[in-house]
Amino acid sequence: MHESQCPGSIEELSSTIPIFPLTGVLLLPRGLLPLNIFEPRYLAMTRAALDGSKLIGMVQPTEPYGRDGQSPKTGAGVYTVGCVGKIVSATETDDGRILLTLKGLCRFQVGREVEAGTPYRQVEANYSDYAGDMTVVPDGLCDRDRLIYALRGYCARHNLPADWDSITAVNDDMLVHSLAMICPFSAGEKQALLEAPDFKSRAAMLISLLEMALLDGSTLPRGAKPN
């Protein structure tokens, strides 16, 4: 599927979308999110999306995962803001899983839950507050030097590999959104990044989170220990 096939305005987005609640997983406009789908209800969701609009709304549950590690129970509360993505690649494995990639399109307000009789949840999505998400942000709206400096310190402290040639080559929009998605921030921090009112605010918040992690070591990848 080519990028040119992605919707270019909120008018082209479906008003009713399936939602995929995942704690600590963030999708932002123009970001690429790989997913490994294996639960029966979400396999059904993915197949229905592939046969239809190819849209899936990523949201975070407000209730934590259970002790068994399974996703939140049906009907569990979710945050009121998510991001809809379009499936840009999908491969079914021999053991019945689907490996897909979502490209973030636009944030949405989670509206009324739709009783559609499907094993997965569907909601009415309101995109009206986030039409600007469909437009690439120009460079110069974030303190890039400060961001790179904080990121270098963060990666060095936590022994994280980084492709600095690629990092310095991408535009501000892709850099900020990619880092916000892949850095192992808490679920609350991820939601705050999603709900930032604009790109400039999100970039400033990202820098602050990286700098705070350098000071106290509170934001760490799984299995990592502060020095």
N, CA, C and O of each residue as an XYZ file, in Angstrom:
908
protein
N       0.850     -1.197      0.000
C       0.000      0.000      0.000
C       0.880      1.238      0.000
O       1.788      1.345      0.824
N       0.635      2.160     -0.890
C       1.465      3.343     -1.008
C       0.926      4.466     -0.132
O      -0.269      4.539      0.154
N       1.845      5.343      0.288
C       1.467      6.444      1.160
C       0.418      7.339      0.515
O      -0.414      7.919      1.212
N       0.448      7.456     -0.798
C      -0.497      8.324     -1.493
C      -1.942      7.867     -1.304
O      -2.880      8.632     -1.529
N      -2.107      6.609     -0.888
C      -3.444      6.096     -0.682
C      -4.009      6.423      0.696
O      -5.178      6.153      0.969
N      -3.184      7.002      1.564
C      -3.664      7.372      2.894
C      -4.573      8.593      2.789
O      -4.342      9.461      1.947
N      -5.597      8.671      3.626
C      -6.479      9.842      3.609
C      -5.700     11.125      3.809
O      -4.713     11.158      4.545
N      -6.151     12.185      3.148
C      -5.457     13.460      3.237
C      -6.173     14.496      4.075
O      -5.633     15.578      4.302
N      -7.391     14.193      4.547
C      -8.146     15.137      5.377
C      -9.060     14.347      6.295
O      -9.315     13.165      6.066
N      -9.556     15.009      7.340
C     -10.404     14.302      8.303
C     -11.737     13.900      7.671
O     -12.389     12.972      8.148
N     -12.143     14.584      6.611
C     -13.391     14.225      5.939
C     -13.311     12.826      5.316
O     -14.341     12.190      5.092
N     -12.113     12.355      5.040
C     -11.934     11.031      4.431
C     -11.847      9.913      5.463
O     -11.766      8.743      5.090
N     -11.862     10.246      6.750
C     -11.728      9.248      7.808
C     -13.096      8.723      8.239
O     -14.070      9.476      8.283
N     -13.165      7.448      8.553
C     -14.424      6.840      8.988
C     -14.837      7.393     10.346
O     -13.997      7.599     11.221
N     -16.119      7.628     10.516
C     -16.614      8.150     11.785
C     -16.762      7.054     12.837
O     -16.798      7.344     14.033
N     -16.848      5.799     12.400
C     -16.888      4.657     13.317
C     -15.672      3.787     13.042
O     -15.459      3.336     11.917
N     -14.873      3.554     14.087
C     -13.634      2.795     13.907
C     -13.492      1.761     15.021
O     -14.009      1.956     16.121
N     -12.791      0.658     14.737
C     -12.450     -0.278     15.805
C     -11.319      0.298     16.645
O     -10.488      1.051     16.137
N     -11.284     -0.048     17.914
C     -10.193      0.428     18.768
C      -9.398     -0.763     19.299
O      -9.939     -1.843     19.540
N      -8.117     -0.533     19.471
C      -7.184     -1.538     19.968
C      -6.541     -0.962     21.227
O      -5.592     -0.185     21.119
N      -7.029     -1.318     22.424
C      -6.457     -0.775     23.657
C      -5.158     -1.490     24.037
O      -5.147     -2.705     24.232
N      -4.066     -0.729     24.142
C      -2.779     -1.289     24.537
C      -2.076     -0.312     25.484
O      -1.834      0.841     25.128
N      -1.756     -0.772     26.670
C      -1.064      0.062     27.639
C       0.365      0.355     27.193
O       1.096     -0.549     26.785
N       0.755      1.622     27.273
C       2.126      2.006     26.979
C       2.482      2.046     25.513
O       3.650      2.214     25.163
N       1.493      1.895     24.645
C       1.743      1.934     23.197
C       1.201      3.245     22.645
O       0.039      3.591     22.862
N       2.043      3.957     21.941
C       1.680      5.280     21.438
C       1.775      5.302     19.919
O       2.773      4.870     19.342
N       0.732      5.806     19.283
C       0.738      6.082     17.848
C       0.516      7.573     17.664
O      -0.399      8.149     18.253
N       1.354      8.196     16.848
C       1.237      9.620     16.565
C       1.149      9.824     15.054
O       1.567      8.952     14.292
N       0.614     10.958     14.612
C       0.510     11.222     13.174
C       1.839     11.043     12.445
O       2.870     11.573     12.857
N       1.788     10.291     11.363
C       2.916      9.983     10.486
C       3.915      9.006     11.092
O       4.899      8.648     10.444
N       3.673      8.568     12.334
C       4.521      7.546     12.933
C       4.137      6.165     12.412
O       2.995      5.944     12.010
N       5.093      5.237     12.421
C       4.855      3.869     11.985
C       4.920      2.949     13.199
O       5.912      2.945     13.927
N       3.869      2.176     13.412
C       3.768      1.310     14.582
C       3.623     -0.144     14.152
O       2.593     -0.517     13.591
N       4.645     -0.979     14.407
C       4.512     -2.411     14.116
C       3.717     -3.104     15.220
O       3.891     -2.797     16.399
N       2.852     -4.031     14.843
C       2.022     -4.751     15.808
C       2.018     -6.240     15.476
O       2.031     -6.642     14.312
N       2.001     -7.035     16.525
C       1.914     -8.487     16.403
C       0.537     -8.902     16.918
O       0.309     -8.902     18.128
N      -0.359     -9.247     16.040
C      -1.749     -9.541     16.416
C      -1.927    -11.047     16.562
O      -1.656    -11.812     15.636
N      -2.390    -11.461     17.753
C      -2.559    -12.902     17.971
C      -3.834    -13.262     18.716
O      -4.297    -14.398     18.614
N      -4.420    -12.324     19.467
C      -5.673    -12.643     20.167
C      -6.805    -12.770     19.148
O      -6.869    -11.981     18.205
N      -7.698    -13.745     19.317
C      -8.764    -13.968     18.331
C      -9.601    -12.723     18.035
O      -9.922    -12.461     16.876
N      -9.959    -11.950     19.068
C     -10.816    -10.775     18.812
C     -10.094     -9.726     17.973
O     -10.714     -9.039     17.161
N      -8.769     -9.603     18.174
C      -8.036     -8.603     17.411
C      -7.607     -9.126     16.047
O      -7.367     -8.342     15.129
N      -7.509    -10.426     15.908
C      -7.352    -10.993     14.568
C      -8.610    -10.705     13.745
O      -8.524    -10.346     12.570
N      -9.784    -10.868     14.378
C     -11.039    -10.557     13.684
C     -11.099     -9.079     13.325
O     -11.541     -8.718     12.234
N     -10.655     -8.226     14.240
C     -10.634     -6.788     13.982
C      -9.733     -6.455     12.795
O     -10.106     -5.682     11.911
N      -8.541     -7.052     12.792
C      -7.584     -6.763     11.725
C      -8.100     -7.225     10.370
O      -7.970     -6.511      9.375
N      -8.683     -8.412     10.331
C      -9.203     -8.925      9.056
C     -10.360     -8.057      8.551
O     -10.473     -7.802      7.352
N     -11.216     -7.607      9.474
C     -12.313     -6.730      9.065
C     -11.776     -5.398      8.541
O     -12.282     -4.859      7.557
N     -10.749     -4.875      9.208
C     -10.158     -3.612      8.761
C      -9.522     -3.771      7.387
O      -9.656     -2.896      6.532
N      -8.832     -4.883      7.176
C      -8.202     -5.122      5.870
C      -9.236     -5.229      4.754
O      -8.971     -4.855      3.611
N     -10.408     -5.740      5.093
C     -11.476     -5.854      4.093
C     -12.240     -4.546      3.910
O     -13.029     -4.411      2.974
N     -12.008     -3.589      4.798
C     -12.754     -2.338      4.740
C     -11.856     -1.123      4.609
O     -11.087     -0.999      3.656
N     -11.966     -0.220      5.589
C     -11.253      1.062      5.520
C      -9.772      0.964      5.845
O      -9.013      1.894      5.574
N      -9.352     -0.165      6.429
C      -7.970     -0.376      6.878
C      -7.595      0.553      8.029
O      -6.411      0.777      8.281
N      -8.579      1.089      8.721
C      -8.329      1.997      9.833
C      -8.502      1.281     11.171
O      -9.437      0.501     11.354
N      -7.588      1.556     12.102
C      -7.665      1.048     13.468
C      -7.299      2.192     14.401
O      -6.321      2.901     14.163
N      -8.071      2.374     15.455
C      -7.786      3.404     16.443
C      -6.992      2.837     17.606
O      -7.429      1.888     18.257
N      -5.836      3.412     17.867
C      -5.021      3.001     19.006
C      -5.357      3.875     20.200
O      -5.323      5.103     20.122
N      -5.685      3.220     21.311
C      -5.999      3.924     22.557
C      -5.289      3.201     23.701
O      -4.898      2.040     23.579
N      -5.136      3.908     24.797
C      -4.604      3.275     26.003
C      -5.749      3.005     26.977
O      -6.609      3.866     27.161
N      -5.778      1.827     27.606
C      -6.776      1.567     28.634
C      -6.447      2.343     29.901
O      -5.279      2.578     30.212
N      -7.474      2.734     30.623
C      -7.246      3.400     31.906
C      -7.066      2.391     33.023
O      -6.663      2.754     34.128
N      -7.359      1.135     32.751
C      -7.150      0.067     33.723
C      -5.932     -0.739     33.303
O      -5.742     -0.991     32.113
N      -5.098     -1.150     34.262
C      -3.867     -1.863     33.910
C      -4.144     -3.272     33.429
O      -5.245     -3.802     33.585
N      -3.125     -3.859     32.846
C      -3.211     -5.259     32.433
C      -3.426     -6.141     33.656
O      -3.015     -5.797     34.764
N      -4.066     -7.270     33.444
C      -4.243     -8.226     34.524
C      -2.950     -8.970     34.816
O      -1.978     -8.849     34.071
N      -2.935     -9.730     35.886
C      -1.728    -10.448     36.268
C      -1.354    -11.519     35.249
O      -0.199    -11.939     35.181
N      -2.330    -11.960     34.460
C      -2.031    -12.988     33.469
C      -1.391    -12.410     32.216
O      -1.053    -13.143     31.286
N      -1.223    -11.078     32.197
C      -0.569    -10.444     31.069
C      -1.466    -10.237     29.864
O      -1.011     -9.745     28.831
N      -2.738    -10.605     29.979
C      -3.644    -10.442     28.852
C      -4.080     -8.992     28.735
O      -3.948     -8.220     29.684
N      -4.594     -8.628     27.586
C      -5.048     -7.266     27.367
C      -6.277     -6.980     28.215
O      -6.913     -7.910     28.710
N      -6.624     -5.703     28.391
C      -7.731     -5.352     29.265
C      -9.028     -6.054     28.877
O      -9.270     -6.357     27.709
N      -9.840     -6.299     29.873
C     -11.102     -6.997     29.631
C     -12.010     -6.183     28.733
O     -11.885     -4.961     28.650
N     -12.910     -6.854     28.070
C     -13.882     -6.187     27.216
C     -14.673     -5.185     28.040
O     -15.172     -5.517     29.115
N     -14.788     -3.965     27.544
C     -15.538     -2.939     28.250
C     -14.718     -2.127     29.220
O     -15.247     -1.209     29.847
N     -13.416     -2.437     29.369
C     -12.574     -1.661     30.272
C     -12.482     -0.224     29.788
O     -12.567      0.047     28.590
N     -12.308      0.697     30.735
C     -12.231      2.100     30.383
C     -10.997      2.413     29.546
O      -9.952      1.781     29.704
N     -11.123      3.387     28.662
C      -9.986      3.834     27.852
C      -9.891      5.352     27.958
O     -10.868      6.031     28.277
N      -8.698      5.870     27.684
C      -8.523      7.316     27.649
C      -9.394      7.911     26.549
O      -9.753      7.232     25.587
N      -9.721      9.164     26.703
C     -10.671      9.786     25.780
C     -10.039     10.271     24.489
O     -10.750     10.696     23.578
N      -8.703     10.215     24.390
C      -8.020     10.627     23.161
C      -7.167      9.466     22.659
O      -6.397      8.877     23.418
N      -7.310      9.144     21.381
C      -6.493      8.119     20.736
C      -5.982      8.648     19.413
O      -6.139      9.828     19.099
N      -5.366      7.761     18.635
C      -4.889      8.131     17.304
C      -5.267      7.034     16.332
O      -5.011      5.857     16.587
N      -5.872      7.411     15.225
C      -6.248      6.423     14.214
C      -5.090      6.235     13.246
O      -4.411      7.186     12.857
N      -4.884      4.967     12.866
C      -3.842      4.655     11.902
C      -4.393      3.817     10.773
O      -5.423      3.157     10.917
N      -3.709      3.847      9.659
C      -4.090      3.028      8.515
C      -3.082      1.894      8.353
O      -1.875      2.111      8.459
N      -3.579      0.693      8.098
C      -2.714     -0.447      7.862
C      -1.977     -0.236      6.530
O      -2.598     -0.143      5.471
N      -0.644     -0.162      6.607
C       0.141      0.026      5.383
C       0.888     -1.240      4.991
O       1.431     -1.325      3.889
N       0.920     -2.223      5.884
C       1.454     -3.539      5.530
C       0.871     -4.561      6.489
O       0.598     -4.255      7.650
N       0.681     -5.780      5.994
C       0.143     -6.865      6.824
C       0.591     -8.195      6.248
O       0.501     -8.430      5.043
N       1.080     -9.066      7.135
C       1.530    -10.396      6.734
C       1.005    -11.408      7.736
O       1.152    -11.215      8.943
N       0.395    -12.482      7.255
C      -0.087    -13.533      8.143
C       0.987    -14.607      8.246
O       1.532    -15.055      7.238
N       1.285    -15.018      9.482
C       2.322    -16.010      9.727
C       1.732    -17.420      9.657
O       0.515    -17.602      9.641
N       2.623    -18.408      9.616
C       2.179    -19.795      9.538
C       1.390    -20.221     10.767
O       0.551    -21.118     10.684
N       1.654    -19.580     11.922
C       0.939    -19.952     13.138
C      -0.305    -19.097     13.386
O      -0.863    -19.114     14.483
N      -0.739    -18.351     12.365
C      -2.015    -17.648     12.455
C      -1.964    -16.235     12.994
O      -3.006    -15.595     13.135
N      -0.781    -15.733     13.297
C      -0.678    -14.340     13.722
C      -0.683    -13.415     12.500
O      -0.453    -13.853     11.373
N      -0.951    -12.125     12.746
C      -0.827    -11.127     11.686
C       0.170    -10.079     12.143
O       0.005     -9.467     13.198
N       1.200     -9.879     11.348
C       2.181     -8.827     11.607
C       1.812     -7.639     10.732
O       1.837     -7.726      9.504
N       1.472     -6.536     11.373
C       1.029     -5.381     10.588
C       1.760     -4.126     11.015
O       2.353     -4.066     12.092
N       1.707     -3.137     10.161
C       2.247     -1.817     10.466
C       1.158     -0.785     10.249
O       0.531     -0.727      9.192
N       0.946      0.028     11.274
C      -0.010      1.136     11.190
C       0.742      2.436     10.969
O       1.766      2.685     11.606
N       0.239      3.253     10.075
C       0.761      4.611      9.916
C      -0.222      5.578     10.568
O      -1.397      5.625     10.201
N       0.268      6.346     11.536
C      -0.592      7.286     12.242
C      -1.129      8.364     11.319
O      -0.397      8.918     10.498
N      -2.416      8.656     11.461
C      -3.060      9.664     10.613
C      -3.504     10.881     11.403
O      -3.118     12.006     11.087
N      -4.323     10.658     12.440
C      -4.950     11.784     13.128
C      -5.432     11.335     14.504
O      -5.893     10.206     14.673
N      -5.322     12.220     15.473
C      -5.890     11.931     16.787
C      -7.415     12.056     16.730
O      -7.968     12.650     15.805
N      -8.070     11.494     17.719
C      -9.528     11.590     17.781
C      -9.995     11.559     19.224
O      -9.324     11.029     20.109
N     -11.161     12.140     19.434
C     -11.863     12.022     20.707
C     -12.715     10.768     20.651
O     -13.462     10.551     19.697
N     -12.595      9.937     21.696
C     -13.373      8.710     21.759
C     -14.810      9.066     22.132
O     -15.077      9.612     23.203
N     -15.715      8.746     21.232
C     -17.117      9.046     21.481
C     -17.884      7.823     21.952
O     -17.327      6.945     22.612
N     -19.137      7.771     21.616
C     -20.027      6.682     22.051
C     -19.537      5.345     21.514
O     -19.115      5.238     20.363
N     -19.601      4.327     22.368
C     -19.257      2.986     21.918
C     -20.405      2.424     21.091
O     -21.570      2.519     21.479
N     -20.066      1.841     19.956
C     -21.057      1.335     19.016
C     -21.310     -0.149     19.292
O     -20.378     -0.952     19.343
N     -22.567     -0.492     19.467
C     -22.937     -1.893     19.677
C     -23.068     -2.564     18.307
O     -24.136     -2.554     17.693
N     -21.959     -3.146     17.843
C     -21.938     -3.716     16.497
C     -21.969     -5.232     16.501
O     -22.018     -5.855     15.440
N     -21.941     -5.840     17.694
C     -21.961     -7.290     17.774
C     -20.654     -7.952     17.380
O     -20.625     -9.155     17.124
N     -19.568     -7.185     17.327
C     -18.259     -7.745     16.991
C     -17.508     -8.087     18.278
O     -17.797     -7.508     19.325
N     -16.550     -9.016     18.220
C     -15.789     -9.353     19.422
C     -14.842     -8.238     19.861
O     -14.378     -8.225     21.001
N     -14.562     -7.319     18.969
C     -13.729     -6.163     19.293
C     -14.623     -4.935     19.421
O     -15.767     -4.929     18.968
N     -14.079     -3.900     20.045
C     -14.871     -2.707     20.326
C     -14.798     -1.704     19.178
O     -13.771     -1.577     18.512
N     -15.894     -1.000     18.959
C     -15.935      0.062     17.969
C     -16.520      1.317     18.621
O     -17.417      1.236     19.460
N     -16.000      2.464     18.225
C     -16.459      3.722     18.804
C     -16.697      4.749     17.713
O     -16.179      4.637     16.602
N     -17.484      5.744     18.053
C     -17.606      6.925     17.197
C     -16.398      7.811     17.465
O     -16.111      8.141     18.616
N     -15.690      8.198     16.411
C     -14.474      8.998     16.533
C     -14.738     10.417     16.041
O     -15.289     10.620     14.959
N     -14.337     11.397     16.853
C     -14.485     12.802     16.488
C     -13.096     13.387     16.250
O     -12.294     13.503     17.177
N     -12.822     13.751     15.006
C     -11.505     14.250     14.617
C     -11.440     15.772     14.559
O     -10.381     16.329     14.270
N     -12.532     16.442     14.822
C     -12.644     17.865     14.491
C     -11.603     18.743     15.182
O     -11.201     19.769     14.633
N     -11.163     18.356     16.376
C     -10.181     19.178     17.094
C      -8.760     18.963     16.591
O      -7.844     19.671     17.007
N      -8.566     17.991     15.697
C      -7.209     17.583     15.350
C      -6.944     17.585     13.845
O      -6.097     16.833     13.363
N      -7.660     18.419     13.108
C      -7.477     18.462     11.654
C      -6.035     18.783     11.276
O      -5.553     18.341     10.234
N      -5.347     19.547     12.114
C      -3.960     19.913     11.839
C      -3.013     18.740     11.846
O      -1.903     18.835     11.323
N      -3.440     17.613     12.442
C      -2.584     16.424     12.479
C      -2.306     15.879     11.083
O      -1.324     15.166     10.878
N      -3.163     16.211     10.129
C      -3.021     15.667      8.781
C      -1.985     16.433      7.946
O      -1.744     16.098      6.786
N      -1.382     17.456      8.544
C      -0.408     18.286      7.832
C       0.968     18.124      8.434
O       1.115     18.164      9.656
N       1.982     17.941      7.601
C       3.352     17.819      8.088
C       3.784     19.139      8.731
O       3.537     20.218      8.194
N       4.428     19.028      9.884
C       4.856     20.209     10.626
C       6.169     20.734     10.048
O       7.078     19.943      9.795
N       6.295     22.045      9.831
C       7.557     22.585      9.315
C       8.653     22.509     10.372
O       8.372     22.490     11.570
N       9.896     22.467      9.922
C      11.028     22.484     10.847
C      11.108     23.836     11.559
O      10.558     24.835     11.096
N      11.805     23.841     12.694
C      12.042     25.078     13.420
C      11.135     25.306     14.605
O      11.268     26.318     15.293
N      10.206     24.385     14.865
C       9.268     24.568     15.978
C       9.717     23.857     17.250
O       9.034     23.927     18.272
N      10.863     23.171     17.195
C      11.387     22.560     18.412
C      12.859     22.942     18.551
O      13.523     23.292     17.575
N      13.349     22.868     19.784
C      14.749     23.153     20.054
C      15.531     21.885     19.734
O      15.802     21.067     20.614
N      15.889     21.734     18.463
C      16.496     20.485     17.994
C      17.845     20.213     18.663
O      18.140     19.071     19.014
N      18.655     21.238     18.842
C      19.962     21.040     19.469
C      19.804     20.509     20.894
O      20.519     19.599     21.313
N      18.863     21.087     21.626
C      18.626     20.629     23.004
C      18.071     19.212     23.018
O      18.415     18.414     23.890
N      17.201     18.896     22.042
C      16.634     17.556     21.954
C      17.726     16.529     21.682
O      17.775     15.496     22.350
N      18.598     16.789     20.719
C      19.671     15.849     20.387
C      20.621     15.688     21.573
O      21.067     14.580     21.869
N      20.924     16.787     22.243
C      21.814     16.722     23.409
C      21.210     15.847     24.503
O      21.896     15.006     25.084
N      19.915     16.051     24.782
C      19.246     15.249     25.814
C      19.169     13.784     25.392
O      19.334     12.886     26.217
N      18.920     13.550     24.111
C      18.815     12.179     23.620
C      20.168     11.465     23.705
O      20.222     10.291     24.070
N      21.254     12.157     23.374
C      22.576     11.538     23.472
C      22.870     11.120     24.911
O      23.383     10.028     25.156
N      22.544     11.984     25.847
C      22.774     11.658     27.251
C      21.902     10.506     27.708
O      22.351      9.630     28.448
N      20.652     10.508     27.264
C      19.702      9.456     27.630
C      20.173      8.099     27.104
O      20.160      7.106     27.831
N      20.586      8.064     25.845
C      21.052      6.806     25.242
C      22.340      6.320     25.903
O      22.519      5.121     26.115
N      23.234      7.249     26.226
C      24.492      6.862     26.863
C      24.248      6.309     28.263
O      24.851      5.310     28.655
N      23.375      6.952     29.004
C      23.092      6.506     30.375
C      22.504      5.111     30.398
O      22.845      4.304     31.264
N      21.614      4.819     29.444
C      20.894      3.555     29.459
C      21.425      2.548     28.434
O      20.788      1.534     28.149
N      22.616      2.857     27.882
C      23.270      1.938     26.940
C      22.357      1.557     25.778
O      22.273      0.390     25.396
N      21.681      2.550     25.227
C      20.786      2.318     24.102
C      21.495      2.643     22.794
O      22.100      3.709     22.680
N      21.439      1.756     21.806
C      22.064      2.051     20.509
C      21.269      3.112     19.765
O      20.057      3.226     19.947
N      21.929      3.865     18.952
C      21.251      4.897     18.156
C      22.000      5.102     16.850
O      23.230      5.117     16.819
N      21.247      5.259     15.778
C      21.814      5.558     14.466
C      21.824      7.076     14.313
O      20.856      7.664     13.830
N      22.910      7.699     14.723
C      22.947      9.152     14.777
C      22.908      9.796     13.393
O      22.407     10.911     13.248
N      23.425      9.115     12.382
C      23.345      9.659     11.030
C      21.886      9.788     10.599
O      21.486     10.804     10.031
N      21.091      8.744     10.877
C      19.673      8.789     10.521
C      18.918      9.802     11.371
O      18.052     10.521     10.874
N      19.252      9.852     12.650
C      18.568     10.766     13.569
C      18.778     12.212     13.143
O      17.834     13.002     13.137
N      20.004     12.559     12.788
C      20.270     13.950     12.407
C      19.739     14.285     11.022
O      19.604     15.460     10.681
N      19.434     13.257     10.210
C      18.983     13.508      8.838
C      17.483     13.752      8.731
O      17.040     14.426      7.800
N      16.680     13.214      9.673
C      15.225     13.329      9.551
C      14.752     14.716      9.959
O      15.435     15.431     10.692
N      13.569     15.084      9.471
C      13.016     16.387      9.830
C      12.506     16.383     11.275
O      12.397     15.327     11.899
N      12.198     17.558     11.794
C      11.775     17.691     13.187
C      10.519     16.889     13.480
O      10.416     16.251     14.528
N       9.572     16.918     12.564
C       8.298     16.236     12.737
C       8.518     14.733     12.965
O       7.998     14.167     13.926
N       9.275     14.106     12.094
C       9.520     12.677     12.206
C      10.371     12.351     13.421
O      10.145     11.340     14.085
N      11.344     13.197     13.715
C      12.224     12.949     14.856
C      11.439     12.957     16.166
O      11.547     12.027     16.966
N      10.661     13.994     16.380
C       9.915     14.116     17.639
C       8.892     12.999     17.772
O       8.796     12.368     18.825
N       8.126     12.750     16.718
C       7.075     11.738     16.815
C       7.646     10.331     16.938
O       7.090      9.508     17.665
N       8.728     10.041     16.254
C       9.338      8.716     16.362
C       9.908      8.489     17.761
O       9.719      7.419     18.341
N      10.604      9.491     18.307
C      11.172      9.342     19.646
C      10.079      9.214     20.703
O      10.200      8.417     21.633
N       9.026      9.992     20.560
C       7.923      9.908     21.527
C       7.308      8.519     21.529
O       6.883      8.025     22.574
N       7.258      7.886     20.358
C       6.652      6.567     20.250
C       7.554      5.457     20.778
O       7.067      4.522     21.414
N       8.862      5.543     20.526
C       9.730      4.409     20.844
C      10.397      4.495     22.209
O      10.797      3.466     22.754
N      10.530      5.681     22.774
C      11.165      5.778     24.091
C      10.269      5.123     25.148
O       9.048      5.266     25.094
N      10.860      4.410     26.102
C      10.075      3.646     27.078
C       9.539      4.489     28.227
O       9.851      4.236     29.390
N       8.732      5.490     27.896
C       8.103      6.306     28.918
C       6.936      5.550     29.546
O       6.486      4.534     29.015
N       6.454      6.050     30.671
C       5.304      5.431     31.325
C       4.048      5.658     30.493
O       4.021      6.501     29.597
N       2.998      4.878     30.813
C       1.731      5.028     30.084
C       1.180      6.445     30.229
O       0.669      7.017     29.266
N       1.283      7.008     31.427
C       0.791      8.370     31.645
C       1.568      9.395     30.849
O       0.990     10.339     30.311
N       2.890      9.213     30.771
C       3.721     10.123     29.994
C       3.410     10.005     28.507
O       3.361     11.007     27.793
N       3.199      8.761     28.041
C       2.825      8.561     26.643
C       1.511      9.276     26.323
O       1.380      9.913     25.278
N       0.538      9.165     27.236
C      -0.744      9.813     26.998
C      -0.609     11.323     26.989
O      -1.261     12.006     26.200
N       0.236     11.844     27.866
C       0.467     13.296     27.896
C       1.095     13.771     26.583
O       0.739     14.838     26.083
N       2.016     12.998     26.024
C       2.611     13.347     24.735
C       1.550     13.339     23.637
O       1.531     14.217     22.774
N       0.670     12.341     23.677
C      -0.398     12.268     22.684
C      -1.316     13.479     22.770
O      -1.703     14.045     21.748
N      -1.659     13.871     23.979
C      -2.651     14.930     24.180
C      -2.057     16.331     24.160
O      -2.784     17.309     24.335
N      -0.749     16.447     23.952
C      -0.150     17.781     23.851
C      -0.901     18.596     22.805
O      -1.204     18.076     21.731
N      -1.210     19.856     23.090
C      -2.070     20.627     22.189
C      -1.510     20.859     20.797
O      -2.276     21.004     19.845
N      -0.199     20.897     20.658
C       0.388     21.133     19.344
C       1.796     20.545     19.311
O       2.318     20.085     20.327
N       2.392     20.569     18.137
C       3.714     19.961     17.953
C       4.761     20.615     18.842
O       5.580     19.924     19.449
N       4.740     21.937     18.922
C       5.743     22.648     19.721
C       5.671     22.213     21.184
O       6.700     22.007     21.827
N       4.452     22.073     21.705
C       4.274     21.628     23.092
C       4.751     20.197     23.269
O       5.367     19.863     24.281
N       4.465     19.343     22.279
C       4.892     17.939     22.373
C       6.416     17.838     22.354
O       6.998     17.064     23.114
N       7.057     18.614     21.493
C       8.521     18.592     21.425
C       9.131     19.049     22.747
O      10.090     18.447     23.228
N       8.581     20.108     23.334
C       9.092     20.603     24.613
C       8.890     19.564     25.715
O       9.761     19.378     26.565
N       7.744     18.889     25.698
C       7.470     17.853     26.692
C       8.427     16.684     26.535
O       8.914     16.143     27.528
N       8.702     16.288     25.295
C       9.631     15.198     25.038
C      11.016     15.532     25.584
O      11.650     14.694     26.225
N      11.481     16.742     25.334
C      12.789     17.164     25.836
C      12.813     17.104     27.363
O      13.782     16.631     27.957
N      11.738     17.586     27.993
C      11.675     17.582     29.455
C      11.713     16.160     30.011
O      12.380     15.904     31.013
N      11.001     15.236     29.367
C      10.988     13.849     29.829
C      12.375     13.216     29.718
O      12.804     12.495     30.618
N      13.074     13.487     28.613
C      14.428     12.954     28.453
C      15.369     13.544     29.501
O      16.192     12.831     30.074
N      15.246     14.843     29.747
C      16.120     15.490     30.730
C      15.815     15.010     32.142
O      16.736     14.808     32.933
N      14.541     14.824     32.475
C      14.184     14.321     33.801
C      14.683     12.895     34.006
O      15.117     12.534     35.100
N      14.619     12.083     32.946
C      15.113     10.709     33.033
C      16.617     10.690     33.280
O      17.128      9.801     33.961
N      17.318     11.663     32.729
C      18.757     11.746     32.970
C      19.057     12.089     34.425
O      20.051     11.629     34.987
N      18.196     12.898     35.029
C      18.423     13.345     36.398
C      18.134     12.272     37.434
O      18.885     12.094     38.393
N      17.006     11.544     37.219
C      16.608     10.598     38.274
C      16.584      9.145     37.854
O      16.410      8.266     38.697
N      16.759      8.861     36.532
C      16.782      7.475     36.094
C      15.460      6.760     36.216
O      15.416      5.530     36.195
N      14.354      7.528     36.346
C      13.056      6.890     36.590
C      12.477      6.243     35.349
O      11.707      5.289     35.461
N      12.825      6.735     34.167
C      12.288      6.170     32.933
C      13.343      5.266     32.308
O      14.309      5.751     31.719
N      13.163      3.973     32.434
C      14.150      3.014     31.987
C      13.527      1.934     31.143
O      12.365      1.583     31.349
N      14.276      1.394     30.190
C      13.770      0.230     29.462
C      13.622     -0.944     30.416
O      14.285     -1.004     31.451
N      12.735     -1.890     30.054
C      12.571     -3.082     30.864
C      13.915     -3.793     31.026
O      14.627     -4.024     30.049
N      14.251     -4.136     32.275
C      15.470     -4.882     32.557
C      16.687     -4.011     32.770
O      17.727     -4.507     33.203
N      16.584     -2.701     32.474
C      17.726     -1.824     32.663
C      17.794     -1.348     34.112
O      16.778     -1.288     34.804
N      18.986     -1.017     34.554
C      19.179     -0.524     35.911
C      19.955      0.778     35.851
O      20.864      0.918     35.032
N      19.609      1.741     36.712
C      20.357      2.994     36.709
C      21.797      2.764     37.141
O      22.080      1.860     37.928
N      22.705      3.583     36.623
C      24.121      3.443     36.982
C      24.360      3.911     38.421
O      25.492      3.868     38.903
